[in-house]
Amino acid sequence: MAWSTVGPLVFVWWNTSLSPPIAKRKAQDVDLEFVVEQVRQMRQQTSFDVLALGEVCADDLAAIVAGLDEPQFGIHDATDRASKPMFDTAVIYDRSKLSFEQSRSIVDKFGRKTLKTGEVVNFQAMQTGDLIQVVVSHWPSRLTASESAPVRTELGTALRMSLASMREEDPAPYVVLMGDYNDDPFSPSLANHLLATRDRSLARRDNRFLYNPFWKWIGESHGSSPEANDVGVCGTHFYPGGDNTQWFTYDQMIFSSAFLQDGSMVLNEQQSGILVPPALRAKVLSRREIFDHLPVLGTVNLRSEI
């Protein structure tokens, strides 16, 4: 079968730090204005079709969409400031390319805890007719659940079981997972319990595994060139008080096996990775600012049969 590429489908995730679910320094109007401007610039740079956001509230979303000033964008607002735990994620999407189908929250119980495992948003890609299931997650911080806390592995297991249920309805679903997992790609919750592997061949052969290209971006983005200190990063989240490193690759996009096949939607790894806007990088590295996460990018090529 021969295929022709009809265009990209571009995903961006960003934990904005504007309205976190735990007490932190309160964002000011100038911080929201900065986020709106950064989103506008990301739109110009990437032409994103899906923008998933963390640590936002309804007012933040209204300002961001107004700042984009493009009427084709719709919002799936999954925020809930009254719930326990608090929900703080949302999805902005291009209605000219994606048709919203349905959504649901993955909420699990673990002992006396309620886990906000993820928010599932189903879209139909208008150019190919395929169903895409986007799962957005913001897992607990290491301050509330340490690296070795059982809740972390439970989150990975719970998300894996939800994906297994999706495969009962469709044996080869197109699923994009994205978010701030507060775990690195090699953490047991993701590598061992979610089964998000760095091994592309394994994920292609066995759809019980997911493919996580963000294993590539757990180290320095640049070599020891003179400009490295000015533009380089070593992950997506900067925490100056880290014991062994100040950088962590907590923000990731993970793809189901279907995106690795010779089909109508194929992962484009060359157009995926960490976005490093200079102004945001400077704020992330500053102790005086609220921002501590960089956005991440994932691109899928849409194809039609010829």
KEKE-3310 file (N, C-alpha, C; in steps of 0.2 Angstrom, whole numbers, plus 5000, padded with zeros to 4 digits):
npx = (5004:5003:5007:5002:5008:4997:4998:5004:5000:5000:5005:5006:5012:5011:5016:5010:5012:5003:4991:4993:4989:4993:4998:5008:5018:5008:5002:5004:4996:5005:5012:5002:5000:5012:5012:5001:5007:5018:5011:5006:5017:5022:5012:5014:5027:5025:5013:5003:4990:4984:4984:4989:4987:4994:4991:4982:4967:4949:4949:4962:4962:4952:4959:4970:4965:4958:4969:4975:4966:4960:4946:4944:4948:4944:4939:4942:4938:4945:4947:4945:4942:4937:4936:4944:4957:4962:4958:4968:4970:4968:4963:4966:4960:4961:4947:4945:4952:4951:4938:4929:4924:4921:4924:4932:4936:4950:4949:4956:4955:4966:4969:4966:4967:4962:4966:4970:4972:4972:4965:4955:4953:4944:4946:4941:4951:4949:4955:4958:4949:4951:4951:4958:4964:4968:4977:4978:4989:4993:5002:5005:5016:5034:5035:5023:5022:5034:5048:5049:5037:5022:5011:5015:5019:5007:4999:5005:5002:4987:4985:4990:4981:4969:4972:4973:4959:4955:4960:4952:4941:4946:4959:4970:4973:4975:4983:4988:4998:5001:5009:5013:5022:5029:5039:5053:5058:5064:5059:5051:5037:5033:5042:5042:5029:5019:5023:5031:5042:5059:5062:5060:5057:5052:5040:5034:5032:5024:5009:5006:5015:5021:5028:5041:5048:5055:5065:5076:5079:5084:5096:5109:5105:5114:5131:5147:5149:5152:5140:5132:5129:5121:5109:5106:5098:5094:5083:5066:5060:5065:5073:5081:5085:5089:5096:5105:5105:5099:5090:5076:5067:5052:5041:5032:5029:5020:5018:5006:5007:5002:5006:5018:5017:5014:5004:4989:4992:5007:5021:5032:5047:5057:5052:5048:5050:5059:5053:5061:5059:5068:5065:5056:5065:5074:5067:5063:5075:5077:5076:5068:5056:5040:5039:5044:5044:5047:5039:5034:5034:5026:5024:5014:5012:5000:4992:4986:4979:4986)
npy = (4994:5011:5027:5045:5060:5070:5081:5088:5084:5092:5092:5100:5101:5109:5113:5126:5133:5142:5141:5131:5115:5114:5124:5137:5151:5164:5167:5182:5196:5199:5187:5179:5187:5185:5171:5170:5177:5169:5157:5162:5164:5151:5145:5152:5147:5133:5129:5122:5110:5104:5109:5105:5109:5112:5115:5126:5137:5141:5154:5157:5150:5156:5168:5164:5159:5170:5178:5170:5173:5166:5160:5147:5139:5127:5123:5111:5110:5104:5107:5108:5117:5114:5101:5086:5076:5092:5096:5101:5103:5105:5106:5114:5115:5113:5116:5116:5105:5095:5085:5086:5072:5065:5064:5059:5057:5048:5042:5035:5024:5022:5014:5025:5036:5046:5045:5056:5050:5053:5063:5059:5063:5062:5063:5065:5065:5075:5075:5062:5054:5046:5040:5048:5046:5056:5057:5066:5070:5075:5071:5068:5079:5077:5082:5079:5066:5055:5049:5035:5032:5021:5026:5031:5020:5014:5023:5022:5009:5010:5018:5010:5000:5006:5009:4996:4993:5002:4995:4984:4988:4993:4985:4991:5005:5023:5032:5046:5050:5063:5075:5081:5071:5070:5061:5053:5047:5035:5031:5019:5019:5024:5017:5003:5000:5007:5003:5010:5011:5014:5007:5006:4996:4985:4991:4993:4980:4974:4978:4980:4988:5005:5018:5029:5043:5052:5047:5051:5064:5066:5070:5082:5095:5101:5100:5103:5116:5134:5141:5133:5136:5147:5143:5130:5115:5103:5094:5095:5101:5112:5112:5120:5115:5102:5086:5078:5082:5097:5096:5088:5077:5078:5081:5074:5066:5052:5037:5026:5010:5010:5021:5019:5011:5007:5016:5027:5037:5043:5043:5057:5059:5067:5080:5082:5085:5095:5111:5127:5141:5157:5167:5161:5151:5158:5163:5151:5147:5156:5160:5169:5168:5161:5151:5134:5124:5118:5118:5104:5095:5086:5077:5071:5063:5065:5054:5048:5036:5031)
npz = (5000:4996:5002:5004:5012:5020:5028:5044:5061:5076:5092:5108:5125:5140:5156:5164:5177:5182:5190:5201:5209:5222:5236:5231:5226:5222:5205:5196:5187:5177:5175:5169:5157:5152:5149:5140:5129:5127:5122:5111:5103:5102:5095:5082:5080:5079:5074:5081:5084:5094:5110:5126:5143:5159:5177:5176:5177:5174:5171:5167:5155:5147:5145:5138:5126:5121:5119:5108:5098:5088:5080:5077:5087:5100:5117:5129:5145:5159:5171:5189:5203:5215:5218:5226:5224:5217:5200:5186:5172:5154:5137:5122:5106:5088:5079:5066:5061:5069:5076:5091:5100:5113:5131:5146:5163:5171:5185:5200:5214:5228:5242:5254:5246:5232:5215:5202:5188:5174:5160:5147:5131:5116:5099:5082:5068:5055:5042:5039:5045:5056:5073:5087:5103:5116:5131:5145:5158:5175:5187:5204:5213:5218:5230:5237:5235:5236:5226:5228:5233:5235:5228:5216:5207:5207:5199:5187:5184:5184:5174:5163:5163:5160:5146:5142:5142:5132:5121:5120:5114:5102:5094:5089:5094:5091:5102:5111:5124:5136:5147:5163:5172:5184:5185:5178:5162:5164:5176:5188:5188:5175:5165:5169:5174:5167:5155:5146:5134:5128:5117:5101:5091:5099:5104:5092:5088:5098:5104:5117:5123:5125:5116:5121:5116:5123:5131:5124:5128:5141:5144:5142:5130:5121:5116:5122:5117:5115:5115:5123:5136:5135:5128:5130:5138:5150:5151:5156:5167:5179:5195:5207:5219:5218:5223:5216:5203:5194:5184:5177:5167:5167:5159:5146:5130:5125:5115:5107:5100:5087:5080:5076:5065:5047:5043:5043:5052:5058:5069:5069:5073:5071:5072:5085:5103:5115:5118:5118:5122:5122:5131:5141:5145:5152:5163:5169:5174:5184:5201:5206:5199:5195:5186:5180:5171:5155:5138:5128:5113:5100:5085:5072:5057:5045:5034:5017:5007:4991)
capx = (5000:5006:5004:5004:5007:4992:4999:5005:4995:5005:5003:5011:5010:5015:5014:5011:5013:4999:4986:4994:4984:4995:5000:5014:5018:5002:5003:5002:4993:5010:5013:4997:5001:5018:5010:4998:5012:5022:5007:5005:5023:5022:5007:5017:5032:5024:5006:5000:4983:4982:4988:4987:4990:4993:4991:4978:4960:4945:4950:4968:4960:4949:4964:4974:4961:4957:4976:4976:4962:4958:4940:4943:4950:4939:4942:4940:4941:4944:4949:4940:4946:4933:4937:4949:4962:4960:4960:4971:4972:4964:4965:4964:4961:4959:4941:4945:4956:4949:4931:4928:4919:4919:4929:4931:4942:4952:4950:4956:4956:4971:4968:4962:4968:4959:4971:4968:4977:4972:4959:4954:4949:4943:4945:4942:4955:4945:4958:4959:4943:4954:4950:4964:4963:4973:4977:4982:4990:4997:5003:5007:5023:5038:5034:5018:5023:5041:5050:5048:5030:5018:5006:5018:5018:5000:4997:5007:4997:4981:4985:4991:4974:4964:4974:4971:4952:4954:4962:4947:4937:4950:4965:4976:4971:4979:4983:4994:4998:5006:5008:5019:5021:5033:5043:5057:5056:5066:5056:5047:5030:5032:5045:5040:5022:5015:5027:5033:5048:5063:5064:5054:5056:5048:5034:5031:5029:5019:5006:5005:5020:5020:5034:5042:5054:5058:5071:5082:5080:5085:5103:5111:5103:5119:5138:5151:5150:5152:5133:5128:5127:5116:5103:5105:5094:5095:5077:5060:5059:5071:5073:5088:5087:5090:5102:5110:5104:5094:5085:5072:5062:5045:5036:5034:5023:5021:5013:5004:5011:4999:5009:5024:5016:5014:4997:4987:4995:5014:5025:5037:5052:5062:5048:5046:5056:5058:5053:5065:5059:5073:5062:5054:5071:5077:5062:5063:5081:5077:5073:5063:5050:5035:5039:5049:5043:5047:5034:5036:5031:5025:5021:5011:5011:4993:4993:4981:4981:4986)
capy = (5000:5017:5033:5052:5064:5076:5086:5086:5085:5094:5092:5103:5101:5114:5115:5134:5135:5148:5139:5124:5112:5115:5131:5140:5158:5165:5170:5189:5197:5199:5181:5177:5190:5181:5164:5172:5179:5163:5153:5165:5163:5144:5144:5154:5143:5126:5128:5117:5108:5102:5112:5103:5114:5110:5121:5131:5137:5143:5161:5157:5147:5161:5173:5161:5158:5177:5180:5167:5176:5162:5157:5139:5135:5125:5122:5106:5113:5098:5110:5108:5119:5112:5093:5084:5081:5097:5095:5108:5102:5107:5105:5118:5111:5117:5113:5115:5099:5089:5085:5083:5067:5064:5065:5056:5057:5042:5043:5028:5024:5018:5015:5031:5041:5047:5047:5059:5047:5056:5065:5056:5067:5058:5067:5063:5069:5076:5073:5054:5050:5041:5042:5049:5047:5060:5056:5071:5069:5079:5067:5072:5081:5073:5085:5076:5058:5054:5045:5028:5031:5016:5029:5032:5014:5013:5028:5019:5003:5012:5021:5005:4996:5010:5008:4989:4993:5005:4990:4979:4991:4994:4982:4995:5012:5029:5035:5050:5052:5068:5078:5081:5065:5071:5055:5053:5041:5028:5029:5013:5021:5024:5012:4996:4999:5009:5000:5015:5009:5017:5002:5007:4990:4982:4994:4992:4973:4972:4985:4981:4993:5011:5021:5035:5046:5057:5045:5054:5071:5066:5073:5089:5096:5104:5098:5108:5122:5140:5143:5129:5139:5152:5140:5123:5113:5096:5091:5100:5104:5114:5113:5122:5112:5095:5083:5075:5086:5102:5095:5082:5076:5076:5082:5069:5063:5044:5036:5019:5006:5011:5027:5016:5006:5010:5018:5034:5042:5040:5048:5061:5060:5073:5086:5081:5086:5100:5118:5131:5149:5160:5171:5156:5147:5163:5163:5144:5146:5161:5158:5174:5167:5155:5146:5129:5119:5120:5114:5098:5095:5079:5078:5065:5064:5062:5051:5045:5030:5033)
capz = (5000:4995:5006:5003:5018:5019:5033:5051:5067:5080:5099:5113:5132:5144:5163:5164:5183:5184:5195:5203:5214:5229:5238:5229:5225:5217:5199:5195:5180:5172:5173:5164:5151:5149:5146:5134:5124:5125:5118:5104:5099:5101:5089:5076:5078:5078:5071:5085:5083:5101:5116:5132:5148:5166:5181:5174:5179:5169:5169:5163:5148:5144:5143:5133:5120:5119:5116:5102:5094:5082:5082:5076:5093:5105:5124:5134:5151:5163:5178:5194:5209:5221:5219:5230:5222:5212:5193:5183:5165:5149:5130:5117:5100:5082:5077:5058:5059:5074:5079:5098:5101:5120:5136:5152:5168:5174:5192:5203:5221:5230:5249:5256:5241:5225:5210:5196:5183:5167:5157:5140:5126:5110:5093:5075:5063:5049:5036:5038:5048:5062:5080:5091:5110:5120:5138:5148:5165:5179:5192:5210:5214:5222:5237:5240:5234:5234:5221:5230:5236:5231:5223:5209:5203:5206:5194:5180:5183:5183:5167:5159:5163:5156:5139:5140:5141:5125:5116:5120:5109:5096:5095:5088:5094:5091:5108:5113:5131:5137:5153:5168:5176:5190:5185:5172:5157:5167:5183:5187:5186:5167:5162:5171:5176:5161:5149:5141:5132:5123:5112:5096:5088:5103:5104:5085:5087:5103:5106:5125:5125:5122:5114:5124:5113:5128:5133:5121:5130:5148:5145:5139:5123:5117:5118:5126:5113:5118:5116:5127:5143:5134:5125:5132:5144:5152:5153:5155:5173:5183:5202:5209:5225:5217:5226:5211:5197:5194:5179:5176:5161:5169:5154:5140:5126:5124:5109:5106:5094:5080:5077:5073:5059:5041:5042:5041:5056:5059:5073:5066:5079:5070:5073:5092:5107:5120:5116:5123:5120:5126:5137:5145:5148:5157:5169:5172:5177:5189:5207:5207:5195:5196:5180:5181:5166:5147:5134:5124:5106:5097:5078:5069:5050:5043:5027:5014:5002:4984)
cpx = (5004:5003:5006:5003:5002:4993:5001:5000:5000:5002:5009:5008:5014:5012:5015:5013:5009:4995:4987:4989:4987:4998:5007:5013:5013:5005:5000:4999:4999:5012:5008:4998:5007:5016:5006:5002:5016:5018:5006:5011:5024:5017:5011:5023:5031:5017:5003:4993:4980:4987:4985:4990:4989:4994:4988:4971:4956:4947:4957:4966:4957:4954:4968:4971:4960:4963:4977:4972:4961:4952:4939:4945:4944:4943:4939:4943:4939:4946:4943:4943:4943:4934:4943:4951:4959:4963:4962:4973:4966:4967:4962:4965:4958:4953:4941:4949:4954:4942:4931:4923:4917:4925:4927:4937:4943:4954:4950:4957:4962:4972:4964:4963:4964:4965:4968:4973:4977:4965:4960:4950:4949:4942:4945:4946:4951:4948:4959:4953:4945:4952:4956:4961:4969:4972:4981:4983:4994:4997:5006:5015:5027:5038:5028:5018:5030:5042:5049:5041:5026:5013:5009:5017:5011:4997:4999:5003:4990:4980:4985:4984:4969:4966:4972:4963:4951:4955:4957:4942:4940:4957:4971:4974:4976:4978:4989:4993:5003:5004:5014:5018:5025:5038:5047:5055:5058:5063:5051:5040:5029:5036:5043:5032:5017:5017:5028:5040:5052:5064:5058:5052:5051:5041:5030:5028:5024:5016:5004:5010:5019:5027:5035:5048:5058:5064:5077:5083:5081:5092:5103:5108:5108:5126:5141:5153:5149:5145:5129:5125:5121:5109:5102:5101:5096:5089:5071:5058:5065:5070:5079:5090:5088:5096:5107:5110:5099:5088:5082:5067:5055:5040:5037:5027:5025:5016:5012:5007:5008:5003:5016:5023:5015:5007:4995:4990:5002:5018:5031:5042:5056:5058:5045:5052:5054:5058:5057:5065:5064:5070:5060:5060:5074:5073:5063:5070:5082:5073:5068:5056:5046:5036:5045:5048:5044:5042:5038:5031:5031:5022:5020:5010:5004:4994:4987:4983:4981:4986)
cpy = (5006:5023:5040:5056:5070:5082:5084:5087:5086:5095:5096:5102:5106:5115:5122:5137:5141:5147:5132:5121:5112:5122:5132:5147:5159:5169:5177:5190:5197:5192:5178:5180:5187:5175:5165:5173:5173:5158:5155:5163:5155:5142:5146:5150:5136:5124:5123:5116:5107:5105:5110:5107:5111:5116:5127:5131:5140:5150:5161:5155:5152:5167:5171:5161:5165:5179:5177:5171:5173:5158:5150:5135:5134:5123:5116:5107:5107:5101:5110:5110:5117:5105:5092:5077:5086:5095:5102:5107:5104:5106:5110:5115:5115:5113:5112:5108:5093:5090:5082:5078:5066:5064:5061:5057:5050:5044:5036:5029:5019:5019:5021:5037:5041:5049:5050:5056:5050:5058:5063:5061:5064:5063:5063:5067:5069:5074:5066:5051:5046:5044:5043:5050:5050:5059:5061:5070:5074:5075:5071:5074:5077:5076:5081:5068:5057:5049:5037:5027:5026:5019:5030:5026:5013:5017:5025:5013:5005:5014:5015:5001:5000:5009:5001:4989:4997:4999:4985:4982:4992:4991:4986:5003:5017:5033:5039:5052:5058:5071:5079:5076:5065:5065:5056:5047:5035:5027:5023:5014:5021:5018:5005:4995:5001:5005:5005:5014:5014:5013:5002:5001:4986:4984:4993:4985:4971:4978:4985:4986:4999:5014:5028:5038:5050:5054:5048:5061:5071:5069:5080:5090:5098:5101:5104:5114:5128:5142:5139:5132:5144:5149:5133:5121:5106:5092:5096:5104:5106:5115:5114:5118:5104:5092:5081:5079:5091:5101:5089:5082:5073:5076:5078:5068:5056:5042:5028:5016:5008:5017:5025:5011:5010:5011:5025:5039:5039:5045:5051:5063:5066:5080:5085:5083:5091:5107:5122:5138:5152:5164:5166:5153:5152:5163:5156:5144:5152:5159:5163:5173:5161:5149:5141:5124:5122:5116:5109:5098:5088:5081:5072:5067:5061:5060:5048:5040:5033:5027)
cpz = (5000:4999:5004:5009:5016:5023:5040:5056:5073:5087:5103:5120:5135:5151:5164:5171:5186:5190:5197:5208:5221:5230:5235:5228:5220:5211:5199:5188:5175:5171:5168:5158:5148:5146:5140:5128:5122:5121:5111:5100:5098:5095:5082:5075:5076:5074:5075:5084:5090:5106:5122:5138:5155:5170:5179:5177:5173:5166:5165:5156:5144:5141:5137:5126:5117:5116:5109:5097:5087:5083:5081:5082:5098:5112:5127:5140:5156:5170:5183:5201:5215:5223:5223:5227:5217:5205:5190:5176:5161:5142:5126:5110:5094:5079:5069:5056:5064:5076:5086:5098:5108:5124:5142:5157:5170:5181:5196:5210:5223:5238:5250:5251:5235:5220:5204:5190:5176:5165:5149:5136:5119:5104:5087:5071:5056:5042:5034:5041:5054:5069:5084:5098:5113:5127:5141:5155:5168:5186:5198:5210:5218:5229:5241:5239:5231:5229:5222:5233:5231:5226:5216:5205:5202:5200:5187:5179:5181:5176:5162:5158:5159:5148:5137:5138:5134:5120:5115:5114:5102:5097:5093:5088:5094:5097:5109:5120:5132:5144:5157:5173:5183:5191:5178:5168:5160:5174:5182:5185:5178:5164:5163:5172:5170:5155:5144:5139:5128:5117:5107:5093:5092:5103:5097:5085:5092:5106:5113:5127:5122:5120:5117:5121:5117:5132:5130:5124:5138:5149:5142:5132:5119:5120:5122:5122:5117:5120:5121:5133:5141:5131:5127:5138:5145:5154:5152:5161:5177:5190:5205:5215:5224:5220:5221:5204:5198:5189:5179:5170:5163:5164:5148:5136:5124:5119:5109:5100:5087:5077:5074:5067:5053:5039:5041:5046:5059:5063:5069:5072:5078:5071:5080:5096:5112:5116:5121:5121:5125:5132:5142:5149:5153:5163:5172:5176:5183:5195:5209:5203:5197:5191:5181:5176:5159:5144:5130:5118:5104:5090:5075:5062:5048:5035:5024:5009:4995:4980)
residu = (MET:ALA:TRP:SER:THR:VAL:GLY:PRO:LEU:VAL:PHE:VAL:TRP:TRP:ASN:THR:SER:LEU:SER:PRO:PRO:ILE:ALA:LYS:ARG:LYS:ALA:GLN:ASP:VAL:ASP:LEU:GLU:PHE:VAL:VAL:GLU:GLN:VAL:ARG:GLN:MET:ARG:GLN:GLN:THR:SER:PHE:ASP:VAL:LEU:ALA:LEU:GLY:GLU:VAL:CYS:ALA:ASP:ASP:LEU:ALA:ALA:ILE:VAL:ALA:GLY:LEU:ASP:GLU:PRO:GLN:PHE:GLY:ILE:HIS:ASP:ALA:THR:ASP:ARG:ALA:SER:LYS:PRO:MET:PHE:ASP:THR:ALA:VAL:ILE:TYR:ASP:ARG:SER:LYS:LEU:SER:PHE:GLU:GLN:SER:ARG:SER:ILE:VAL:ASP:LYS:PHE:GLY:ARG:LYS:THR:LEU:LYS:THR:GLY:GLU:VAL:VAL:ASN:PHE:GLN:ALA:MET:GLN:THR:GLY:ASP:LEU:ILE:GLN:VAL:VAL:VAL:SER:HIS:TRP:PRO:SER:ARG:LEU:THR:ALA:SER:GLU:SER:ALA:PRO:VAL:ARG:THR:GLU:LEU:GLY:THR:ALA:LEU:ARG:MET:SER:LEU:ALA:SER:MET:ARG:GLU:GLU:ASP:PRO:ALA:PRO:TYR:VAL:VAL:LEU:MET:GLY:ASP:TYR:ASN:ASP:ASP:PRO:PHE:SER:PRO:SER:LEU:ALA:ASN:HIS:LEU:LEU:ALA:THR:ARG:ASP:ARG:SER:LEU:ALA:ARG:ARG:ASP:ASN:ARG:PHE:LEU:TYR:ASN:PRO:PHE:TRP:LYS:TRP:ILE:GLY:GLU:SER:HIS:GLY:SER:SER:PRO:GLU:ALA:ASN:ASP:VAL:GLY:VAL:CYS:GLY:THR:HIS:PHE:TYR:PRO:GLY:GLY:ASP:ASN:THR:GLN:TRP:PHE:THR:TYR:ASP:GLN:MET:ILE:PHE:SER:SER:ALA:PHE:LEU:GLN:ASP:GLY:SER:MET:VAL:LEU:ASN:GLU:GLN:GLN:SER:GLY:ILE:LEU:VAL:PRO:PRO:ALA:LEU:ARG:ALA:LYS:VAL:LEU:SER:ARG:ARG:GLU:ILE:PHE:ASP:HIS:LEU:PRO:VAL:LEU:GLY:THR:VAL:ASN:LEU:ARG:SER:GLU:ILE)
# end
